[in-house]
Amino acid sequence: MRAVVQRVTRASVTVDGEVVGAIDRPGLLVLVGVTHDDGPAQAETVARKVAELRILRDERSVTDEGAPVLVVSQFTLYGDARKGRRPSWGAAAPGPVAEPLVDAVVESLRARGLEVATGRFGADMAVDLVNDGPVTLLLEA
């Protein structure tokens, strides 16, 4: 499992002109990609790291601050562009495998008491954000 974590001052996801998920104060935007051999252990690891990363101002975590998190599924994190000009998506898990694991990340974050907004799995999403810093990290579990 891969996650791109961005510290943001705000972020939102729009599908078909409707905002389906948003955070309107400083927190984290987390793009989550799932590969074929991922399972609940990887989802829990990503959630724990996201909750505990000390990347907010003054080296605080979202858990420390009670800051919100916006989680967006993104299969393209497993795109492979090493050959040619057209990426291969073969390493990305199919929807029936990936969706429950992205949901598991969300549920694990919520179980920690965090406010979590989400995109819509499999939809054509427009993600709007203001990266703060900028701070962007790649997590792998």
Steps between C-alpha positions, in 0.01 A plus 500: 500500500619848416383832632596849396448724802476874452474760772222734390321809622184373326400234249189371326384236254232569241311240293261613225495856637420388857747529788504149648776550758679802643712630783492874558783542749862381522542124484611228261398389153583130457498335157488121545600236245459126548692217334407131464663359812382768742273409788367624833848519652615749236184708544557517875865596454413784262228627734733491800774686313258764372357552849841526666712684239641815657473717191255767610628833631720478810567129429150397596291214361134501397436298816671767713307782332165332435558603139290360216608254233367468143559149357480450123550168322751523217593189303744705291749488789585155362548623144824384341649737243847346473440380145366717223262788540185320609487392867408145590240456775564127555629542856183677614248274673156473339209682662356201690839457673592866539174658615465304827864576585463873440185482715706320768748791506211743545339293775829459684555877497144558625551240774786721621250783544603691189266695274529334158345609170527291184479506127281255308668174406525444124353838409657763277600738778628856496726555799558859610760577765730760643824325589650650814876536501493320263531176694448175307608150607477154344412218739530132411367215709 
